[in-house]
Amino acid sequence: MTVEFLPLDGGCSCGDVRYRLTSGPLIVHCCHCRWCQRESGAAFALNAVIETDRLKLLRGRPLVETVPSFSGKGQQVARCPDCMVALWSHYAGGGATFAFVRVGTLDDPDRLPPDIHVFTASKQPWVVIPEGARAVAELYRRSEVWSEESLERRRIALEGSGNAPAR
């Protein structure tokens, strides 16, 4: 994915926590699972997956709390300690290596539309996925969806974190 006009800045509603994405994300998910619906209070969650070292804190210090997740392993949610807006999450699978940034917290969220809609089997029936949009009933194989560049960035990030899969 190529994103023009980098960096991308964002923050919470009250402005106490500000962050910057220093590159485009690996992928942007529009997740329609029931967990994301419950957590967001909306029909879906829009998350930009990015290496955590490409997410720079500009101001403030988020409160990080562990909450339940679909996997049962929990997720860590970074929130503004004042307005409590969720800014990003870390899921057990990628640990602290990857952040799932809430696209709606970006100053210009229009710049990161979804690359794929996931867990559409549980989407709200009134949500209409645009014709031609990539969508899957549950999850997908990264090798079939992610760009070569994103797969390589993921490999490098995992090797750097010590979490690289055995070859």
ABEGO torsion letter per residue (X at the ends): XBBBGOBBBBEBAAGABBBBBABBBABBBBBABAAAAAAAGBABBBBBBBBAAABBBABEBBBBBBBBBAAGAEBBBBBBAAAGBBABBBBAAAEAABBBBBAAABABAAABBBABBBGAAABBAABBBBBGBBBBABBBBAAAABBAAAAAAAAAAAAAAGABBBX
